[in-house]
Amino acid sequence: MIDQLISSFRNFQEAIIQGFPSFIVGVTLLVFFIIIGSLIRSYTKRKLLKKVKDKLLVNFIGRIIFLSMLVIGVVIFLNQVGLGKAAGGLLAGAGVSAIVIGFAFKDIGENFLAGFFLAFSRPFSIGDVVEVEGIKGKVKSLSFRNTHIRTFDGRDIFVPNAILIKHPLVNFTRDGLLRYDFTIGLDYGDDIPKAVSLIKQTLEKETKIEHGEALKPFILLEEFSTSTINLRIFFWVNSFNYQHEMAVLRTEIMNNILVSLAKNGFSMPADIVELKIYQEGQPIPLKMQSQQLHKTNQN
C-alpha cells in the first residue's frame, strides 16, 4: 500500500516536472494575449475617437475587443497545458451553455444585450443628463450590465441596462436646448399689457438664456384666478451647461422680474378670502378664553 502511494507521488511529481515548461509557456501566452488585448483596445479607442465623438460607443467596442482576446488567450492556455479536450468542449458546448446560462441568469443576459443595443443605438452619450424611472442625473459610463448615472445630489446609481431599454428615457441634453417656465400673479387693478412689456424687457437683458429667432422668451396669459391674473413666462436655456444648476438660474430670473415689477409699482397680492355672515344686522359672535384674554392683558 505504501509502495503504491510512493509510486503515485513519484508519477505525479514527474508529471508536474514534465508539464511545468508547458505551463510556463501557457501562462506566458495568456499574459501575452492580455497585453495584446489591452494594446489593441487602446489603439482602437484612439483611432475611433478621431472619427466618432461618442465615448460611450468607443468604450463599449474596446471592452468587446479585450474580452475577445482574453477568451482566445484562455483557450490557447488550456491547449498548451494539455487540456485541449476541455478547451474544445468549452467551445463546442458554448451554444448549449449559452442556453443554460441564459435561463439561469436571465437578467444578466438581458442587461448585456440591452447594453449592446444602447452602445450602438446611442440614445445618450457620456455627460448627457438623462432621466428614467424617476432617476435623473449625468451619464458617467456604460458597462456590459449597467449604466452609471451620477445624480445632482451626489448619488452614484448603477441602472440595469434593461431598464433603459424597456422604459421611456428622457435626454435633457440631446440637442442642447431646454425650456423652463414659471407663473407670476398680478393684481386685477394692474396694467397687464404694461407688465408684460416690462417682463419682456427684463428677459431681453438676461445673457444666460437663449434669444434666437425661434427661442425668444414669451409670455402667456394663463388664467384669471381668485385673487390674481396669472401670467406664465417661458424661456430657453443651453442645456449643455447643465452643471450650472438650472434651478439657480430660474430663481435668479424670477427674482429679477420680481424686482423690476416692484420698482414700477406692480404688486403681487396674496390670496383674498371673502368672509360672508348671513345673519344681517346681528353682531358678530366672538368668544375668547379667559386664559388667552389674561395673557393678552399682560402683554
C-alpha positions as a Markdown table, in Angstrom:
| # | Residue | x | y | z |
|---|---|---|---|---|
| 1 | Met | 0.0 | 0.0 | 0.0 |
| 2 | Ile | 2.8 | 2.4 | 1.0 |
| 3 | Asp | 4.8 | 1.4 | -2.1 |
| 4 | Gln | 1.7 | 2.3 | -4.3 |
| 5 | Leu | 1.4 | 5.7 | -2.6 |
| 6 | Ile | 5.1 | 6.4 | -3.1 |
| 7 | Ser | 4.8 | 5.3 | -6.7 |
| 8 | Ser | 1.8 | 7.5 | -7.3 |
| 9 | Phe | 3.5 | 10.5 | -5.7 |
| 10 | Arg | 6.6 | 10.0 | -7.9 |
| 11 | Asn | 4.4 | 9.7 | -11.0 |
| 12 | Phe | 2.6 | 12.9 | -10.0 |
| 13 | Gln | 5.9 | 14.7 | -9.4 |
| 14 | Glu | 7.3 | 13.6 | -12.7 |
| 15 | Ala | 4.1 | 14.8 | -14.5 |
| 16 | Ile | 4.5 | 18.2 | -12.8 |
| 17 | Ile | 8.1 | 18.4 | -13.8 |
| 18 | Gln | 7.4 | 17.4 | -17.4 |
| 19 | Gly | 4.3 | 19.7 | -17.7 |
| 20 | Phe | 6.0 | 22.7 | -16.0 |
| 21 | Pro | 7.6 | 24.1 | -19.2 |
| 22 | Ser | 4.2 | 23.8 | -21.0 |
| 23 | Phe | 2.5 | 25.5 | -18.1 |
| 24 | Ile | 5.1 | 28.4 | -18.2 |
| 25 | Val | 4.6 | 28.7 | -21.9 |
| 26 | Gly | 0.8 | 28.7 | -21.5 |
| 27 | Val | 0.9 | 31.4 | -18.8 |
| 28 | Thr | 3.2 | 33.4 | -21.0 |
| 29 | Leu | 0.9 | 33.2 | -23.9 |
| 30 | Leu | -2.1 | 34.1 | -21.7 |
| 31 | Val | -0.3 | 37.2 | -20.4 |
| 32 | Phe | 0.8 | 38.0 | -24.0 |
| 33 | Phe | -2.8 | 37.9 | -25.2 |
| 34 | Ile | -4.0 | 40.0 | -22.3 |
| 35 | Ile | -1.3 | 42.6 | -23.1 |
| 36 | Ile | -2.1 | 42.5 | -26.8 |
| 37 | Gly | -5.8 | 42.9 | -26.0 |
| 38 | Ser | -5.1 | 45.9 | -23.9 |
| 39 | Leu | -2.9 | 47.5 | -26.6 |
| 40 | Ile | -5.4 | 46.8 | -29.4 |
| 41 | Arg | -8.2 | 48.2 | -27.2 |
| 42 | Ser | -6.2 | 51.4 | -26.5 |
| 43 | Tyr | -5.2 | 51.8 | -30.2 |
| 44 | Thr | -8.8 | 51.2 | -31.4 |
| 45 | Lys | -10.2 | 53.7 | -29.0 |
| 46 | Arg | -7.7 | 56.3 | -30.0 |
| 47 | Lys | -8.5 | 55.8 | -33.7 |
| 48 | Leu | -12.2 | 55.7 | -33.2 |
| 49 | Leu | -12.3 | 58.8 | -31.1 |
| 50 | Lys | -10.8 | 60.7 | -34.0 |
| 51 | Lys | -13.8 | 59.8 | -36.2 |
| 52 | Val | -16.5 | 59.1 | -33.6 |
| 53 | Lys | -17.2 | 61.6 | -30.8 |
| 54 | Asp | -19.3 | 59.2 | -28.8 |
| 55 | Lys | -17.1 | 57.9 | -26.0 |
| 56 | Leu | -19.8 | 55.6 | -24.9 |
| 57 | Leu | -19.7 | 53.6 | -28.1 |
| 58 | Val | -15.9 | 53.6 | -28.2 |
| 59 | Asn | -15.6 | 52.3 | -24.7 |
| 60 | Phe | -18.1 | 49.5 | -25.3 |
| 61 | Ile | -16.2 | 48.4 | -28.5 |
| 62 | Gly | -12.9 | 48.5 | -26.6 |
| 63 | Arg | -14.4 | 46.2 | -23.9 |
| 64 | Ile | -15.6 | 43.7 | -26.6 |
| 65 | Ile | -12.1 | 43.6 | -28.2 |
| 66 | Phe | -10.4 | 43.0 | -24.9 |
| 67 | Leu | -12.8 | 40.3 | -23.9 |
| 68 | Ser | -12.4 | 38.5 | -27.2 |
| 69 | Met | -8.6 | 38.5 | -26.8 |
| 70 | Leu | -8.9 | 37.2 | -23.3 |
| 71 | Val | -11.1 | 34.3 | -24.4 |
| 72 | Ile | -8.6 | 33.4 | -27.1 |
| 73 | Gly | -5.7 | 33.5 | -24.6 |
| 74 | Val | -7.6 | 31.2 | -22.2 |
| 75 | Val | -8.3 | 28.7 | -24.9 |
| 76 | Ile | -4.6 | 28.6 | -26.0 |
| 77 | Phe | -3.5 | 28.3 | -22.4 |
| 78 | Leu | -5.8 | 25.3 | -21.9 |
| 79 | Asn | -4.4 | 23.7 | -25.1 |
| 80 | Gln | -0.8 | 24.3 | -24.0 |
| 81 | Val | -1.2 | 22.7 | -20.6 |
| 82 | Gly | -2.8 | 19.6 | -22.1 |
| 83 | Leu | -6.4 | 20.5 | -21.6 |
| 84 | Gly | -7.2 | 20.7 | -25.3 |
| 85 | Lys | -10.3 | 18.5 | -24.9 |
| 86 | Ala | -11.5 | 20.8 | -22.2 |
| 87 | Ala | -10.9 | 23.8 | -24.5 |
| 88 | Gly | -12.7 | 22.0 | -27.4 |
| 89 | Gly | -15.5 | 21.0 | -25.1 |
| 90 | Leu | -15.7 | 24.6 | -23.9 |
| 91 | Leu | -16.1 | 25.9 | -27.5 |
| 92 | Ala | -18.3 | 23.1 | -28.7 |
| 93 | Gly | -20.6 | 23.4 | -25.8 |
| 94 | Ala | -20.8 | 27.2 | -25.9 |
| 95 | Gly | -24.2 | 27.1 | -27.6 |
| 96 | Val | -25.7 | 24.7 | -25.1 |
| 97 | Ser | -24.0 | 26.6 | -22.2 |
| 98 | Ala | -25.4 | 29.9 | -23.5 |
| 99 | Ile | -28.9 | 28.5 | -23.4 |
| 100 | Val | -28.5 | 27.1 | -19.9 |
| 101 | Ile | -26.8 | 30.2 | -18.6 |
| 102 | Gly | -29.4 | 32.3 | -20.3 |
| 103 | Phe | -32.2 | 30.7 | -18.3 |
| 104 | Ala | -30.1 | 30.7 | -15.1 |
| 105 | Phe | -29.0 | 34.3 | -15.5 |
| 106 | Lys | -31.8 | 35.8 | -17.5 |
| 107 | Asp | -31.4 | 39.3 | -16.1 |
| 108 | Ile | -27.6 | 39.3 | -16.7 |
| 109 | Gly | -28.1 | 38.2 | -20.3 |
| 110 | Glu | -30.9 | 40.7 | -20.8 |
| 111 | Asn | -28.8 | 43.6 | -19.5 |
| 112 | Phe | -25.8 | 42.5 | -21.6 |
| 113 | Leu | -27.9 | 42.6 | -24.8 |
| 114 | Ala | -29.5 | 45.9 | -23.7 |
| 115 | Gly | -26.0 | 47.4 | -23.2 |
| 116 | Phe | -25.1 | 46.2 | -26.7 |
| 117 | Phe | -28.1 | 48.0 | -28.2 |
| 118 | Leu | -27.6 | 51.1 | -26.1 |
| 119 | Ala | -24.0 | 51.4 | -27.3 |
| 120 | Phe | -24.9 | 51.2 | -30.9 |
| 121 | Ser | -28.3 | 53.0 | -30.9 |
| 122 | Arg | -26.8 | 55.8 | -28.8 |
| 123 | Pro | -29.8 | 57.4 | -27.1 |
| 124 | Phe | -27.3 | 59.2 | -24.9 |
| 125 | Ser | -23.6 | 59.9 | -24.6 |
| 126 | Ile | -21.2 | 60.3 | -21.7 |
| 127 | Gly | -22.0 | 63.6 | -20.0 |
| 128 | Asp | -25.6 | 63.7 | -21.1 |
| 129 | Val | -28.3 | 64.5 | -18.5 |
| 130 | Val | -31.0 | 61.8 | -18.6 |
| 131 | Glu | -34.0 | 60.7 | -16.5 |
| 132 | Val | -35.5 | 57.2 | -16.4 |
| 133 | Glu | -37.9 | 55.8 | -13.7 |
| 134 | Gly | -37.5 | 58.8 | -11.5 |
| 135 | Ile | -33.7 | 58.7 | -11.7 |
| 136 | Lys | -32.2 | 61.9 | -13.0 |
| 137 | Gly | -28.5 | 62.7 | -13.4 |
| 138 | Lys | -25.5 | 62.7 | -15.7 |
| 139 | Val | -24.3 | 59.6 | -17.5 |
| 140 | Lys | -20.8 | 58.7 | -16.4 |
| 141 | Ser | -20.2 | 55.3 | -18.1 |
| 142 | Leu | -21.8 | 52.3 | -19.8 |
| 143 | Ser | -20.8 | 48.7 | -18.9 |
| 144 | Phe | -22.0 | 45.3 | -20.1 |
| 145 | Arg | -24.5 | 45.1 | -17.3 |
| 146 | Asn | -25.5 | 48.6 | -16.2 |
| 147 | Thr | -25.2 | 52.3 | -16.8 |
| 148 | His | -23.5 | 54.6 | -14.2 |
| 149 | Ile | -25.6 | 57.7 | -13.5 |
| 150 | Arg | -24.4 | 60.5 | -11.1 |
| 151 | Thr | -27.4 | 62.4 | -9.7 |
| 152 | Phe | -27.2 | 66.1 | -8.8 |
| 153 | Asp | -27.4 | 65.4 | -5.1 |
| 154 | Gly | -24.2 | 63.3 | -5.3 |
| 155 | Arg | -25.6 | 59.7 | -5.5 |
| 156 | Asp | -24.0 | 57.2 | -7.9 |
| 157 | Ile | -26.7 | 55.0 | -9.2 |
| 158 | Phe | -26.0 | 51.9 | -11.4 |
| 159 | Val | -29.1 | 51.4 | -13.5 |
| 160 | Pro | -29.5 | 48.0 | -15.2 |
| 161 | Asn | -29.3 | 48.4 | -19.0 |
| 162 | Ala | -32.6 | 46.6 | -19.5 |
| 163 | Ile | -34.5 | 49.4 | -17.6 |
| 164 | Leu | -33.1 | 52.0 | -20.0 |
| 165 | Ile | -34.4 | 49.9 | -22.9 |
| 166 | Lys | -37.8 | 49.0 | -21.5 |
| 167 | His | -38.9 | 52.4 | -20.1 |
| 168 | Pro | -39.2 | 55.8 | -21.6 |
| 169 | Leu | -35.8 | 57.6 | -21.4 |
| 170 | Val | -35.7 | 61.4 | -21.3 |
| 171 | Asn | -32.5 | 63.0 | -22.6 |
| 172 | Phe | -32.3 | 66.7 | -21.4 |
| 173 | Thr | -29.1 | 67.5 | -23.4 |
| 174 | Arg | -29.7 | 65.7 | -26.7 |
| 175 | Asp | -30.0 | 68.9 | -28.8 |
| 176 | Gly | -28.6 | 71.3 | -26.2 |
| 177 | Leu | -31.9 | 73.2 | -25.5 |
| 178 | Leu | -34.3 | 73.1 | -22.6 |
| 179 | Arg | -37.3 | 75.2 | -21.9 |
| 180 | Tyr | -38.3 | 76.5 | -18.5 |
| 181 | Asp | -41.3 | 78.3 | -17.3 |
| 182 | Phe | -42.9 | 79.8 | -14.1 |
| 183 | Thr | -46.1 | 81.6 | -13.2 |
| 184 | Ile | -46.5 | 85.1 | -11.6 |
| 185 | Gly | -49.7 | 86.6 | -10.3 |
| 186 | Leu | -50.6 | 90.3 | -10.7 |
| 187 | Asp | -53.4 | 92.3 | -9.2 |
| 188 | Tyr | -56.6 | 92.8 | -11.1 |
| 189 | Gly | -56.1 | 96.5 | -11.0 |
| 190 | Asp | -52.7 | 96.4 | -12.6 |
| 191 | Asp | -51.9 | 97.4 | -16.2 |
| 192 | Ile | -51.3 | 93.9 | -17.6 |
| 193 | Pro | -50.0 | 94.9 | -21.1 |
| 194 | Lys | -47.5 | 97.3 | -19.4 |
| 195 | Ala | -46.4 | 94.5 | -17.0 |
| 196 | Val | -45.9 | 92.1 | -20.0 |
| 197 | Ser | -43.8 | 94.7 | -21.8 |
| 198 | Leu | -41.7 | 95.2 | -18.7 |
| 199 | Ile | -41.2 | 91.5 | -18.2 |
| 200 | Lys | -40.1 | 91.1 | -21.9 |
| 201 | Gln | -37.6 | 94.0 | -21.4 |
| 202 | Thr | -36.2 | 92.3 | -18.3 |
| 203 | Leu | -35.8 | 88.9 | -20.1 |
| 204 | Glu | -34.0 | 90.6 | -23.0 |
| 205 | Lys | -31.3 | 91.7 | -20.6 |
| 206 | Glu | -30.7 | 88.2 | -19.4 |
| 207 | Thr | -27.5 | 86.9 | -21.0 |
| 208 | Lys | -27.7 | 83.4 | -19.6 |
| 209 | Ile | -30.8 | 82.4 | -21.6 |
| 210 | Glu | -31.3 | 81.9 | -25.4 |
| 211 | His | -32.5 | 84.7 | -27.6 |
| 212 | Gly | -32.6 | 83.1 | -31.0 |
| 213 | Glu | -35.3 | 83.6 | -33.6 |
| 214 | Ala | -37.3 | 80.5 | -32.5 |
| 215 | Leu | -36.0 | 80.6 | -28.9 |
| 216 | Lys | -37.2 | 84.0 | -27.8 |
| 217 | Pro | -38.8 | 84.2 | -24.3 |
| 218 | Phe | -42.6 | 84.6 | -24.5 |
| 219 | Ile | -45.4 | 85.3 | -22.0 |
| 220 | Leu | -48.9 | 83.9 | -22.0 |
| 221 | Leu | -52.0 | 84.9 | -20.0 |
| 222 | Glu | -52.7 | 81.7 | -18.2 |
| 223 | Glu | -55.8 | 82.2 | -16.1 |
| 224 | Phe | -58.0 | 84.5 | -14.0 |
| 225 | Ser | -57.6 | 83.1 | -10.6 |
| 226 | Thr | -59.4 | 84.1 | -7.4 |
| 227 | Ser | -57.0 | 86.8 | -6.3 |
| 228 | Thr | -54.7 | 87.4 | -9.3 |
| 229 | Ile | -54.3 | 87.4 | -13.0 |
| 230 | Asn | -51.7 | 84.7 | -13.7 |
| 231 | Leu | -49.0 | 85.1 | -16.4 |
| 232 | Arg | -46.8 | 82.2 | -17.4 |
| 233 | Ile | -43.3 | 83.1 | -18.5 |
| 234 | Phe | -41.3 | 80.8 | -20.9 |
| 235 | Phe | -37.6 | 80.9 | -21.7 |
| 236 | Trp | -35.0 | 78.6 | -23.3 |
| 237 | Val | -31.6 | 77.7 | -21.8 |
| 238 | Asn | -28.5 | 75.9 | -23.2 |
| 239 | Ser | -28.7 | 72.5 | -21.5 |
| 240 | Phe | -25.1 | 71.7 | -22.4 |
| 241 | Asn | -24.2 | 73.9 | -19.5 |
| 242 | Tyr | -26.5 | 71.9 | -17.2 |
| 243 | Gln | -23.8 | 71.8 | -14.5 |
| 244 | His | -24.5 | 75.5 | -13.8 |
| 245 | Glu | -27.6 | 74.5 | -11.9 |
| 246 | Met | -30.6 | 75.5 | -13.9 |
| 247 | Ala | -32.7 | 75.8 | -10.8 |
| 248 | Val | -30.4 | 78.5 | -9.6 |
| 249 | Leu | -30.7 | 80.3 | -12.9 |
| 250 | Arg | -34.5 | 80.0 | -12.8 |
| 251 | Thr | -34.5 | 81.5 | -9.3 |
| 252 | Glu | -32.3 | 84.4 | -10.5 |
| 253 | Ile | -34.6 | 85.2 | -13.4 |
| 254 | Met | -37.7 | 85.1 | -11.2 |
| 255 | Asn | -36.1 | 87.4 | -8.7 |
| 256 | Asn | -35.0 | 89.9 | -11.4 |
| 257 | Ile | -38.6 | 90.0 | -12.8 |
| 258 | Leu | -40.0 | 90.5 | -9.3 |
| 259 | Val | -37.6 | 93.4 | -8.5 |
| 260 | Ser | -38.4 | 95.0 | -11.9 |
| 261 | Leu | -42.1 | 94.8 | -11.4 |
| 262 | Ala | -41.9 | 96.1 | -7.8 |
| 263 | Lys | -39.8 | 99.1 | -8.9 |
| 264 | Asn | -42.5 | 100.0 | -11.4 |
| 265 | Gly | -45.4 | 99.8 | -8.9 |
| 266 | Phe | -46.8 | 96.4 | -9.7 |
| 267 | Ser | -47.9 | 94.3 | -6.7 |
| 268 | Met | -48.3 | 90.6 | -6.3 |
| 269 | Pro | -51.2 | 90.2 | -3.9 |
| 270 | Ala | -51.8 | 87.3 | -1.6 |
| 271 | Asp | -54.9 | 85.2 | -1.7 |
| 272 | Ile | -58.1 | 87.2 | -0.9 |
| 273 | Val | -60.5 | 85.5 | 1.4 |
| 274 | Glu | -64.1 | 86.7 | 1.4 |
| 275 | Leu | -66.0 | 86.2 | 4.7 |
| 276 | Lys | -69.8 | 86.2 | 4.5 |
| 277 | Ile | -72.0 | 86.5 | 7.5 |
| 278 | Tyr | -75.6 | 85.5 | 6.7 |
| 279 | Gln | -77.1 | 86.9 | 10.0 |
| 280 | Glu | -77.5 | 90.5 | 8.7 |
| 281 | Gly | -78.0 | 93.1 | 11.5 |
| 282 | Gln | -76.7 | 90.7 | 14.1 |
| 283 | Pro | -73.5 | 91.3 | 16.0 |
| 284 | Ile | -70.5 | 89.1 | 15.0 |
| 285 | Pro | -70.2 | 86.4 | 17.7 |
| 286 | Leu | -66.7 | 86.4 | 19.3 |
| 287 | Lys | -65.6 | 84.1 | 22.0 |
| 288 | Met | -62.3 | 84.4 | 23.9 |
| 289 | Gln | -60.9 | 82.1 | 26.6 |
| 290 | Ser | -60.2 | 83.8 | 29.8 |
| 291 | Gln | -56.7 | 82.4 | 29.9 |
| 292 | Gln | -55.9 | 83.8 | 26.5 |
| 293 | Leu | -57.5 | 87.2 | 27.5 |
| 294 | His | -55.3 | 87.2 | 30.6 |
| 295 | Lys | -52.2 | 86.7 | 28.5 |
| 296 | Thr | -53.2 | 89.4 | 26.2 |
| 297 | Asn | -53.7 | 91.9 | 29.0 |
| 298 | Gln | -50.3 | 91.0 | 30.4 |
| 299 | Asn | -48.7 | 91.8 | 27.0 |
